[in-house]
Amino acid sequence: MNMDEVIGQEGVKRLLLRQLEEGRVPHAQLFCGPAGSGKLPMALAFATALLCQQRQGLTPCGHCNDCAMTAHFAHPDLHFIFPIFKKSSSTTAVSDTFISEWRTLLSETPWISRDTWNNRLGIENQQPEIYENQSTEIIQKLSLVAQKAGGYKVVIVWQADKMNLSCSNKLLKTLEEPIGRTAFILVSDQPEKLLPTILSRVQRIDFPALRQEDIEQALCRQRGLTEADARTIARSANGNYTLALQQLGVNADAAMYFDMFVLLMRRCYMRDIKELSRWSETVSTWGRERQKHFLDYCQRLIRENFIYNFQQAELNYETQKEADFSRNFARFINERNVIGIMDEFSLAQRDIESNVNPRMVFFDFCLKMIVLLVK
């Protein structure tokens, strides 16, 4: 991956270019900022530049062996650390256990969310973390001579805030006594969770949320969207390109989601318990990810219908079909019930994520919606 593929963040790119031109690449940097702002793609692009000895500025040559190996995230001097879970108590808890899954996901997209990675690992109720064994392993790897004499060794620590205390303390010793020509790039959405001693030994680079126009251009250029569709998605993504990509997946099912939302609201208003039971049974047959996306979609429509009542068209981000529905439905979403409805959607989403029986979750939600819609 190279810098041309990284969306926006021109200020960060200029800073990294200056580091290379002056030969003053810090031994440890922290890329932090809101989710979807491009921290991991930037880390991958910077690593590609560092490992290519024929680069021009931040641009790797793209045809040497180093570039070929880095393109597959398999360069021997490129190391990854990321949160995992223990398959059993006897399992060695290191990232390389899941390196195949990690490389596959990166090859699909470097715009990875925590949920995306957890789903790829098949994690449901466990909390992934970076264990102490990982620090021991990375120290051993860094003790080896770099593949190219005088070349860099790069360590990307994704979700660095997930390091447990033992791992953090052990890694701290490496950061205090850095190995020559080694570049640690810590990536975190929540830097406040890192140890103060870690923070004091890294150069922090803050990433702002992406500009709407940068997301629009990327969606048109990389995903082939029309300007109108790209603008709608970019506005609702709120500076988060990962979220914008997730919405593309949701949009593929948007027609079905819209029909199911309309059916839900009409049956709740009519207090048609029998049909609501059938509706719940249908949605319960979907996969959990589709159920979560549907609940996200429903929450967005509730917000849009509440805002519709203020008659400020520039604040509404709806398709024409959704807007036609809102013309008659919006009056049922008001200041007396909007918070309660949103809370119930959030609770349903929490229960789905916790693997509660989906038919029970959705039917219970329907019963509560009957009461809330008449407020």
N, C-alpha and C positions, 0 to 999 in steps of 0.2 A: 504494500500500500504506500502511496506517496502523498505529498501534501496537496496536490491538485484534487485529490478525492476527498479531502477534509472540508467540510462545509463551514464557511465563514471563519470566525476567530482570527482575523488578519493580524490583530495586535499580538496574539500569542505566537503566530508564525514569524513575525518580525523579531520577536524576542529570541526564539529558538535559532533563527538564522544568525543573529548576532553572536550567540554562543558559539556556533560552529566557526564563523568567520574569525572570531577572536581566539579560538582554541581554548575556550574557558567553559566547557560543559561541566556543570556541577555533578558531583558524584551521586547526589540524591536530590530529586525534585518531587514535588507533590502537585499533581494536576487535580484541582478541586473545583467544584461548581455544581450547578443544578443538574439533575438527570437529563440526559439527551442533549447536552451542550457540546459533545464531541471530544470528551477527554480520552476515552480509549482509542478512537480512530487517530487522534493526534499522537498518542503515545506510540501506536504502531507505525505511523508514518515517520516519526522522529527516530524510532529504532531502525527502520529501514535505511534512513539516511546515515545514521551512525555506522551501520554495518557495511555499507557500500563504500569502498575506498576509491571509487571513481566518480563519486557524486559531484554535481555542480550546485553549490549552495545547499539547499534543502532537497534538491532533486536527485534521486539515485539514478544510476545509468540504466537500470532495467534489464541488462543483458548479461551481467557477470554471474558467476556461481553464487556469490553472496545474495544478490537480488533474487535469484531463482529459488534459493532455499528459504529466504525470508518471505517470499510470496506465498509459500505453503506453511509459514509459521513453524518451520522446522530447522532453522539455522542453529548450529551447535553452540553459538555464542548468544543466542536469544533464549531467555528463560522466562517462564510464566509462573506466577503464583496467584491463586484464586481460591475462593471459599469452596469447600467440599463437605461431604458428610462421611462418617465412618460406616462402611458396609457391615462391619462386625467389630467387636471389642478388640480382636486380634489384628485388624487391618492396619497397615502402615498408613498414617493419615498425611499423605502428601498429594500435591496437585497433579503430579504425573500419573496418578492412578486414573485420572479422567482426562488426560491430555488429548486422547483421540476425540472425545466428545467436544472438548474445547476447540480444537482445530477445525472440526467440522462446522461448529457454530460460527466461528470467525470467518470461515470461507463463505458462509451464507450471508452474513452481515456483521460488521464490527460494532453496529449500534445495538448493543446488548443491554437489556434491563435485568435487574435482579430476579424478577419473576421469570423471565425467559430462561435464564440459566438454571433456576431451581426446577422449572418444568422439564428442562432437558435432562437433568439429573434424576428426575422422578421423585423429587422431594415433596412430601405433603405436610407432615407435622413437624419435621425436624428443622432446626436452624443451622444452616451451613456456617462453617467458620474456617479460619486458617490456623492450623495446629502447630505446636512446638516442633514437631518432626520436620515441618517444612523449612524452618530456619536452619536446622542442622543440615538438611539436604542441600539447600542453596549455598551454604558456606562451603560444603565439599565441592560443589560444581564450580564455584568461582575460584577455587584453589588450582584448578586446571589451567594450563596455558591456553590463551585465546587461539582460535584456529589460524588467524593471520597475525604474524608478528606485528606488534604495535597497534593491533585492532582493538575495538571496544568489545566488552561483554555487557549486555543489556539485560536488566531484570525488570519486568513489568509486573507490578503488584496490583491487581485489580480488586476493588473493594477492600482497600488496605485497612479500613476501619473494622473489618471482620477478623483481624488478627487477635487471637486470645492473648492474655497477659504474658504467658510464658514465651509465646512466639515473639511478641513485641520486644520484650526485654532481651531476648537472644539476638534478634535482628539489630537492636540498638547498638550492640557491641561492634557489629560490622559497619554500621553507619558512622560510629565514632572513629574507627580505624579503617577507612576505606581502602579497598584493594585497587591498585592503579588501573586506570583505563576501564573502570567499571561504572556504569550509569544505572542507578536505581530510579525507576519512574513509578511512584506510588499514585494510584488513581482512586479518588474517593468522592462520593456525593455528600458524605457526612464527616468532614475532617475534624469536627469537634469531638468525635469519639476516639480519635487517636491519642496516644499518650503525649503529654506535653513535652517529654524528653525526645520523642520521635519528631514532633513538630519543630523543635528547636534545631534539629540537625538536617532539615531539608529546606530547599528553596521552594517556596510556595508560589504557584502560578494559578491565579483565579480565572476561571472561565465564566464569562457572562452567558446568560441565556441567549440562544441564537435569535437573530433578527428574523422577523416574519418574511421579509423579502428574500433572505438567504434560503429559508426553507422552501419557499415557493419555487425559486429557481432550481433547487436541487430536485424537487419533485417533478418538475417539467423535464429537466435534463436527464436525470437518472432513472425516472420511473415512467416517463412518457405521458404524464397527465396534461390535460388542457389547463390553460391559465386559470380558468374559473374554478375548476375542481381543486387545483393546487392552492388557490387563494383560500378556499373554504377550509381545507384541511390545515393549512398553515396558521390560520387565525385561531382555530380551536386547539392547536398543538401547544400554543403559548410558549414558544421558544424551545420546545422539546422535540427533536427530530425522531427520536426513538418512538415517542407517542404518535407522531405523524405516520410513521411506517406501520404502527399497530392499527391505526385508523384505516389504512389502506386495506388491511386484512378484514377489518370490520365492514368496510364498504362493500366488500364482495358479498357479504350476507345482509347488507343494509335493507334490501327490499323485504326479505323475510322478517328481519327484526321489526321493521316498520309495521308490517301487517300484524305481527303478534302483539305489538304494543297497542295498536288500535283496537284489536280484538279484546285485549285485556281490559282496557279502559271502558269499552262499551259494555262488556259483560259485568264489570264491577258496578257501573252506574245502574244497570238494569237489575242488579242483585240476582243474577242467574247462576246460582250455586252449582247446578248440574254441569253447565257449560264451563264454568271456572275450574271444576274438577278435571274435566277433559283437557282444558288448556294446560293445567299444571302437569298432567300426565304427559302431554306432548313435549313440553319444555324439559321435563325430567329425563327424557330419552336422549337429549343432546349430550355431547361431551362437556366436561367441566369448563374447559377453556371457552367454548362457545357460550355456555351459560353466563360466564363472567363477562364476556364481551357484550352479550345481550343486556345485562344489567347496567353496564357502562353506557350503552346506547340509550337505555330508558332514562337514566339519570340526566343525560344530556338533553333529551327531549323535554323532560320536566323543567329543567332550567330555561330552555328556550321558550317554552309556553308561558312560564312566569314572566319572563322579560317581554314577551309579545304584548302583554297587557299594558305596557308603558308606551306603546306606539312609537318606538324609536327603531325604525327599520335597520339603521346602521349597526345596531347592537345585536341583531338576530343573525345567527349562522345556520340557516336551515335550507334544505333543498326546496324546490317549488312544491313538491308533493307534501313535504312536512309542513310547509307554510300554509297550504290549502287546508290541511287538517287542523292546524292551530287556530285558524279563523273562527271555528266553532267550538274548539275544545279549550282554548286558553282561559276562558272565564272560569273554568272549574279548578284552575290552579291559582291560588291566591295567597295572601299573607297569612291566612288562618290555617292553611294546611300544607303549604309548600315545604316547610321544615320537617314536618312529620312524615310526609311522603318520601323525602330524600333520606331521612333517617331509616325508614323501613327498607328502602333499596340498599342502603349501606349495610344494614344488619343481614339482609338476605345474601349479599355478596360475601360478608364475613362467614356466614354459615356454609355457603357453597365451598369457599376456600378451605374450611375446616372439615370438609367431607361429610357434612350432615346430609341425611336423605333428601335429595333435591325435590321430590314430590311433596314431602312435608313442608319444606321451606317455601316453595312457590304457592302451595295452597294456603298456608298460613298467611303469606303476604297478601294474597287475594282477599281474604276475609278482612284484613286490616284496611285494605284500600277501599272496600265498600263503605266503611265508616268515614274515612278521610275525604273521599270525594264529595261528600254532601256538606262539608263544613263551609 
